[in-house]
């Protein structure tokens, strides 16, 4: 698969991974039958499906790839006395792990949780320590997996101020409170992605969000509903950057989630000089959705990304670094130390990957410094993806822009979040 002219055409990229995870779990906690339309069915989200099935919840995949979740609700699950501690292996899914730790602690279900080599390197104390403050008896392995939950939270309320910019920690606490039937107050000064807050009203839960405060009253029963999952801005990001950098490109990405807590990449690319237009903006299950048109840019200008911008594009920073690498002038990414605890240490792996393409990039403790070059070059040595799906897709886009050699369509780790990556690439090349 090679590119002869530009990237052209229209497509709907992979559905939103974050929203799919959350809708599966909330559907499992809700009473009745929840229908999830356009879910992402990937390696990561299947872990969440299997997790709720172990709680006795029924999950069916229909012919049109929707999910039908049938559940007696959180109260009934909480009342079910499991004979033995449940055993979970969540593979590579950090989202499943952190969110389910909150659910299990709220339900009071004893369990042991493990994962693959990559997941066992990722920190779990950031959520486990908080839940322990509310009475849960949970043991980690030096702050990592395996995690053993012996008993659930005992407090009558959760009240926390986030110490790290993590929507997973925030959501885990909210799910713990909902599962236990107690009130939750969280102060999120980082304004992390708010998909859980947006979705809860669809499940009949009253959520009061004022400035940095989020309040969910106790003893609220979730009611089954229908959730339509939009396309993922994190998946769209690869084509936003690819089309921006490849001459003669004109791409329309439909139904993309442009929630302001997630779409920082759009603001940064526009600031750099990208030709991006949002069309047909609308609301869906509390989320802002739009079709995005992106055309190739004549020139990009380097920029600095720091502070409150970082949480709005933390997963898009690897592919955005490719755009920074060929922008005029110097660029800096600051305050992004969260990159170090993703599937790989993405500060290290992005730096090594782009250096292999001739980029002038160096790592810092919390990001990168980049001096833009006129043109990148095809790497001289074979690349490794560090078992990280976003690094694998970064490499694929960079190869596409620097080489006429046919790409090897190795889905590998990409299946974690974007199983149809190469199919979508073929649409944009062959259009």
C-alpha positions as CSV (number, residue, x, y, z in Angstrom):
1,X,0.0,0.0,0.0
2,X,1.6,3.2,-1.2
3,X,0.5,6.8,-1.7
4,X,0.8,8.4,-5.1
5,X,-0.9,11.7,-4.8
6,X,-2.7,12.7,-1.6
7,X,-5.1,11.3,1.0
8,X,-8.6,11.9,-0.4
9,X,-12.1,10.8,0.5
10,X,-14.6,10.4,3.2
11,X,-14.8,7.9,6.0
12,X,-16.0,7.2,9.6
13,X,-13.0,6.3,11.7
14,X,-13.1,3.9,14.6
15,X,-15.7,4.6,17.3
16,X,-14.7,6.3,20.5
17,X,-12.9,3.9,22.8
18,X,-13.4,5.9,26.0
19,X,-17.1,6.2,25.4
20,X,-17.5,2.5,24.5
21,X,-15.8,1.4,27.7
22,X,-18.0,3.7,29.8
23,X,-21.2,2.8,28.0
24,X,-20.6,-1.0,28.5
25,X,-20.0,-0.5,32.3
26,X,-22.9,1.9,32.8
27,X,-25.1,-0.5,30.9
28,X,-24.0,-3.3,33.2
29,X,-24.9,-1.2,36.2
30,X,-28.3,-0.2,34.8
31,X,-31.5,-2.0,35.3
32,X,-32.9,-3.3,32.0
33,X,-31.7,-3.6,28.4
34,X,-29.1,-1.1,27.1
35,X,-28.4,-0.8,23.4
36,X,-25.0,0.6,22.3
37,X,-24.9,1.6,18.6
38,X,-21.6,1.9,16.8
39,X,-19.5,0.6,19.7
40,X,-15.8,0.1,19.1
41,X,-15.2,-3.7,19.1
42,X,-11.5,-3.9,19.6
43,X,-9.1,-5.8,21.8
44,X,-9.4,-3.3,24.6
45,X,-13.2,-3.0,24.7
46,X,-13.7,-6.7,24.5
47,X,-11.9,-6.9,27.8
48,X,-14.6,-4.7,29.3
49,X,-17.3,-6.8,27.7
50,X,-15.8,-10.0,29.3
51,X,-15.4,-8.2,32.6
52,X,-19.1,-7.3,33.0
53,X,-20.1,-10.8,31.7
54,X,-18.2,-12.2,34.8
55,X,-20.6,-10.2,36.9
56,X,-23.5,-12.1,35.5
57,X,-24.5,-9.4,32.9
58,X,-25.5,-10.6,29.4
59,X,-23.8,-9.0,26.4
60,X,-24.9,-9.8,22.9
61,X,-23.3,-8.5,19.6
62,X,-26.0,-8.1,16.9
63,X,-25.6,-8.6,13.2
64,X,-25.3,-4.8,12.7
65,X,-22.5,-4.8,15.4
66,X,-24.5,-3.2,18.1
67,X,-24.3,-4.3,21.7
68,X,-27.3,-5.5,23.7
69,X,-26.6,-5.4,27.4
70,X,-29.1,-7.1,29.8
71,X,-28.6,-6.5,33.5
72,X,-30.5,-6.7,36.8
73,X,-28.6,-3.5,37.9
74,X,-26.0,-2.6,40.4
75,X,-28.1,-3.4,43.5
76,X,-28.9,-6.9,42.3
77,X,-25.2,-7.6,41.4
78,X,-24.1,-6.2,44.8
79,X,-26.5,-8.6,46.5
80,X,-25.2,-11.6,44.6
81,X,-22.8,-13.5,46.9
82,X,-20.0,-14.9,44.6
83,X,-18.8,-18.2,46.0
84,X,-15.1,-17.5,45.1
85,X,-13.1,-14.3,44.4
86,X,-13.4,-13.5,40.7
87,X,-10.3,-13.8,38.5
88,X,-9.8,-11.1,35.8
89,X,-7.1,-10.9,33.2
90,X,-7.5,-7.6,31.4
91,X,-4.8,-8.0,28.8
92,X,-3.5,-4.7,27.7
93,X,-6.5,-2.6,28.7
94,X,-5.6,0.1,31.3
95,X,-9.0,1.6,31.0
96,X,-10.8,-1.6,31.8
97,X,-8.5,-2.2,34.7
98,X,-8.8,1.2,36.4
99,X,-12.6,1.5,35.8
100,X,-13.4,-2.0,37.0
101,X,-11.3,-1.6,40.1
102,X,-13.7,1.2,41.0
103,X,-16.8,-0.9,40.1
104,X,-15.6,-3.9,42.1
105,X,-14.7,-1.9,45.1
106,X,-18.1,-0.2,45.0
107,X,-20.0,-3.5,44.6
108,X,-17.8,-5.1,47.3
109,X,-16.9,-8.1,45.1
110,X,-13.6,-9.8,46.0
111,X,-11.4,-10.3,43.0
112,X,-7.9,-10.6,41.6
113,X,-6.9,-8.6,38.6
114,X,-3.9,-9.1,36.4
115,X,-2.9,-8.2,32.8
116,X,-0.2,-8.6,30.2
117,X,3.5,-7.5,30.6
118,X,2.7,-3.9,29.4
119,X,-0.3,-3.5,31.7
120,X,1.6,-4.8,34.8
121,X,4.1,-2.0,34.4
122,X,1.4,0.7,34.6
123,X,0.7,2.3,38.0
124,X,-2.5,1.3,39.9
125,X,-1.9,3.0,43.2
126,X,-3.3,6.3,42.0
127,X,-6.8,4.7,42.2
128,X,-6.2,1.9,44.7
129,X,-4.9,4.3,47.4
130,X,-7.9,6.6,47.0
131,X,-10.4,3.7,47.3
132,X,-8.5,2.4,50.4
133,X,-9.2,5.8,52.0
134,X,-12.9,5.0,51.8
135,X,-12.6,1.6,53.5
136,X,-11.8,-0.7,50.6
137,X,-9.3,-3.4,51.3
138,X,-7.1,-3.7,48.2
139,X,-3.6,-4.9,47.8
140,X,-1.3,-4.1,44.8
141,X,2.0,-5.6,43.9
142,X,4.4,-2.8,44.5
143,X,1.8,-0.4,43.2
144,X,1.1,-2.5,40.1
145,X,-0.8,-5.5,39.0
146,X,-1.7,-8.1,40.2
147,X,-4.3,-6.3,42.4
148,X,-6.4,-8.2,44.9
149,X,-9.6,-6.7,46.2
150,X,-10.6,-8.3,49.5
151,X,-13.5,-6.1,50.5
152,X,-15.3,-3.0,49.2
153,X,-15.6,0.6,50.3
154,X,-17.4,1.3,53.6
155,X,-17.7,5.1,53.6
156,X,-21.1,6.8,53.1
157,X,-19.6,9.4,50.6
158,X,-16.6,10.0,48.4
159,X,-15.1,13.5,48.3
160,X,-11.9,13.9,46.4
161,X,-9.8,16.5,44.6
162,X,-7.9,15.0,41.7
163,X,-4.1,15.1,42.2
164,X,-3.3,13.9,38.7
165,X,-4.9,14.8,35.4
166,X,-6.6,11.4,34.9
167,X,-10.1,10.9,33.7
168,X,-9.7,7.2,34.5
169,X,-9.2,8.0,38.2
170,X,-12.1,10.4,38.2
171,X,-14.4,7.9,36.5
172,X,-13.3,5.0,38.7
173,X,-14.3,7.0,41.8
174,X,-17.6,7.9,40.2
175,X,-18.3,4.3,39.3
176,X,-17.3,3.2,42.8
177,X,-19.9,5.6,44.3
178,X,-22.6,4.6,41.9
179,X,-21.9,0.9,42.5
180,X,-22.1,1.4,46.2
181,X,-25.1,3.7,46.2
182,X,-23.2,6.6,47.9
183,X,-22.7,10.3,47.0
184,X,-19.6,11.4,45.1
185,X,-18.0,14.9,45.0
186,X,-15.0,15.3,42.8
187,X,-13.0,18.5,42.1
188,X,-11.3,18.3,38.7
189,X,-9.1,21.3,38.4
190,X,-7.5,19.7,35.3
191,X,-10.8,19.6,33.4
192,X,-10.1,16.0,32.2
193,X,-12.4,14.4,29.6
194,X,-16.0,14.4,30.8
195,X,-17.6,11.5,28.9
196,X,-18.9,9.9,32.1
197,X,-20.6,13.0,33.3
198,X,-22.1,13.6,29.9
199,X,-23.4,10.0,29.6
200,X,-24.9,9.6,33.1
201,X,-27.9,11.7,32.4
202,X,-28.8,9.3,29.6
203,X,-28.9,6.6,32.2
204,X,-31.3,8.6,34.4
205,X,-28.6,9.8,36.9
206,X,-28.6,13.4,38.0
207,X,-25.2,15.0,37.8
208,X,-24.4,18.5,39.0
209,X,-21.3,20.0,37.3
210,X,-20.3,23.5,38.4
211,X,-16.9,24.8,37.4
212,X,-14.4,22.2,38.7
213,X,-16.9,20.4,40.9
214,X,-18.8,17.3,40.0
215,X,-21.6,16.1,42.3
216,X,-23.5,12.8,42.0
217,X,-26.1,12.2,44.8
218,X,-26.3,8.7,46.4
219,X,-28.9,6.0,45.9
220,X,-29.5,6.7,42.3
221,X,-30.6,3.8,40.1
222,X,-29.2,3.7,36.6
223,X,-31.9,2.9,34.0
224,X,-31.1,1.2,30.7
225,X,-31.0,3.4,27.6
226,X,-29.6,3.7,24.1
227,X,-26.1,5.1,23.5
228,X,-24.8,6.0,20.1
229,X,-21.0,6.1,20.1
230,X,-19.4,8.8,17.9
231,X,-16.1,8.4,16.0
232,X,-13.0,8.8,18.0
233,X,-10.9,12.0,17.7
234,X,-7.9,9.9,18.7
235,X,-8.4,7.7,15.6
236,X,-9.2,10.7,13.5
237,X,-6.0,12.4,14.6
238,X,-3.9,10.1,12.3
239,X,-5.7,11.3,9.2
240,X,-5.9,14.9,10.4
241,X,-2.1,15.0,10.6
242,X,-1.5,12.7,7.5
243,X,-3.8,14.8,5.3
244,X,-2.3,18.1,6.6
245,X,1.2,17.0,5.8
246,X,0.6,15.1,2.5
247,X,0.2,17.5,-0.5
248,X,-3.0,17.3,-2.6
249,X,-5.0,15.9,0.3
250,X,-8.7,16.5,1.0
251,X,-10.4,14.3,3.6
252,X,-13.8,14.4,5.4
253,X,-14.1,12.5,8.7
254,X,-17.7,12.1,9.7
255,X,-19.4,11.8,13.1
256,X,-16.3,12.7,15.1
257,X,-16.5,13.5,18.8
258,X,-15.2,17.1,19.2
259,X,-15.9,17.4,22.9
260,X,-13.8,20.3,24.0
261,X,-12.1,18.2,26.8
262,X,-10.8,15.8,24.0
263,X,-10.3,17.9,20.9
264,X,-7.3,20.0,21.7
265,X,-5.5,18.7,18.7
266,X,-7.9,20.6,16.4
267,X,-7.0,23.9,18.2
268,X,-3.3,23.2,18.0
269,X,-3.2,22.2,14.4
270,X,-5.2,25.2,13.4
271,X,-2.9,27.4,15.4
272,X,0.0,25.9,13.4
273,X,-1.7,26.7,10.1
274,X,-3.6,23.5,9.3
275,X,-6.6,23.8,7.0
276,X,-9.4,22.3,9.1
277,X,-13.1,23.0,9.0
278,X,-15.8,21.7,11.3
279,X,-19.2,21.0,9.6
280,X,-22.7,19.9,10.8
281,X,-22.0,20.3,14.5
282,X,-24.6,18.7,16.7
283,X,-25.2,17.1,20.2
284,X,-25.5,13.3,20.8
285,X,-25.8,11.8,24.3
286,X,-24.3,15.0,25.6
287,X,-21.3,14.9,23.3
288,X,-20.5,17.5,20.6
289,X,-20.2,15.8,17.2
290,X,-19.1,17.2,13.9
291,X,-17.8,16.2,10.5
292,X,-14.2,17.4,10.0
293,X,-12.8,18.4,6.6
294,X,-9.0,18.7,6.4
295,X,-6.9,19.7,3.4
296,X,-3.2,19.7,3.0
297,X,-1.5,22.8,4.4
298,X,1.1,24.9,2.7
299,X,3.2,25.4,5.8
300,X,3.0,24.7,9.5
301,X,4.4,26.9,12.3
302,X,5.9,25.4,15.4
303,X,4.2,26.0,18.7
304,X,4.3,25.3,22.4
305,X,1.8,22.9,24.1
306,X,1.6,23.1,27.8
307,X,-0.6,23.4,30.9
308,X,-4.4,22.9,30.5
309,X,-4.1,22.1,26.8
310,X,-2.2,18.8,27.5
311,X,-5.1,16.8,29.0
312,X,-7.3,17.7,26.0
313,X,-4.9,15.8,23.6
314,X,-2.8,13.5,25.7
315,X,-3.5,10.5,23.5
316,X,-3.0,12.5,20.3
317,X,0.4,13.9,21.3
318,X,2.4,11.1,19.5
319,X,0.9,11.8,16.1
320,X,0.9,15.5,16.7
321,X,4.6,15.3,17.4
322,X,5.0,14.2,13.7
323,X,3.4,17.5,12.6
324,X,5.6,19.5,15.0
325,X,8.7,17.7,13.6
326,X,8.2,19.3,10.1
327,X,6.8,22.7,11.3
328,X,8.9,25.8,10.8
329,X,10.8,26.8,13.9
330,X,11.0,25.3,17.3
331,X,8.2,23.5,19.3
332,X,7.9,22.3,22.9
333,X,5.6,19.9,24.6
334,X,5.5,20.6,28.4
335,X,3.5,19.2,31.4
336,X,3.0,15.9,29.6
337,X,4.5,13.5,32.1
338,X,1.4,11.3,31.9
339,X,2.8,10.1,28.6
340,X,5.4,8.1,30.6
341,X,2.7,5.8,32.0
342,X,0.8,4.8,28.9
343,X,1.2,1.5,27.0
344,X,4.8,2.5,26.6
345,X,6.8,5.5,27.9
346,X,5.6,7.6,25.1
347,X,8.1,10.4,25.7
348,X,10.9,7.9,25.1
349,X,9.2,5.9,22.3
350,X,7.9,8.9,20.3
351,X,11.4,10.5,20.5
352,X,13.1,7.3,19.3
353,X,10.6,6.7,16.6
354,X,10.7,10.2,15.1
355,X,14.5,10.4,15.4
356,X,14.6,7.3,13.2
357,X,12.8,9.4,10.5
358,X,15.4,12.2,10.9
359,X,13.4,14.4,13.2
360,X,15.3,16.8,15.5
361,X,13.5,15.8,18.6
362,X,14.8,15.3,22.2
363,X,13.0,14.2,25.3
364,X,12.6,16.2,28.4
365,X,11.3,15.1,31.8
366,X,7.7,16.0,30.9
367,X,7.7,16.2,27.1
368,X,9.8,17.1,24.0
369,X,11.8,19.8,22.4
370,X,11.6,19.8,18.6
371,X,13.4,21.8,16.0
372,X,11.4,21.5,12.7
373,X,13.1,20.1,9.6
374,X,12.1,20.6,6.0
375,X,11.6,17.0,5.3
376,X,11.7,13.6,7.1
377,X,13.4,10.6,5.7
378,X,12.6,6.9,5.5
379,X,14.3,5.1,8.4
380,X,17.4,3.0,7.6
381,X,16.7,0.3,10.2
382,X,13.6,-1.8,11.0
383,X,11.3,-0.1,13.5
384,X,9.7,-1.5,16.7
385,X,6.3,-0.4,18.0
386,X,7.1,-1.0,21.6
387,X,3.8,-3.0,21.9
388,X,2.0,0.4,21.8
389,X,-0.9,0.8,19.3
390,X,-0.4,4.6,19.0
391,X,3.3,4.2,18.2
392,X,2.5,1.6,15.6
393,X,0.1,4.0,13.9
394,X,2.5,6.9,14.1
395,X,5.1,4.8,12.4
396,X,2.6,3.8,9.6
397,X,1.7,7.4,8.9
398,X,5.3,8.5,9.0
399,X,6.3,5.7,6.6
400,X,3.5,6.7,4.2
401,X,4.8,10.3,4.1
402,X,8.4,9.4,3.6
403,X,8.6,6.3,1.4
404,X,7.1,4.8,-1.7
405,X,7.7,1.3,-0.4
406,X,4.6,-0.7,0.0
407,X,3.4,-0.7,3.7
408,X,3.2,-4.1,5.4
409,X,-0.4,-4.3,6.8
410,X,0.5,-5.7,10.2
411,X,-2.5,-5.0,12.4
412,X,-0.7,-6.3,15.6
413,X,-1.0,-3.9,18.5
414,X,-3.2,-1.5,16.4
415,X,-6.1,-3.9,17.1
416,X,-6.2,-2.4,20.6
417,X,-8.0,0.7,19.4
418,X,-8.3,0.8,15.6
419,X,-8.8,-2.6,14.0
420,X,-9.7,-1.1,10.6
421,X,-6.8,1.3,10.4
422,X,-5.4,-0.2,7.2
423,X,-8.8,-0.6,5.6
424,X,-9.5,3.1,6.2
425,X,-6.1,4.0,4.8
426,X,-6.9,2.1,1.7
427,X,-10.1,4.2,1.3
428,X,-8.1,7.4,1.5
429,X,-5.5,6.2,-1.0
430,X,-7.8,4.6,-3.5
431,X,-10.6,7.2,-3.5
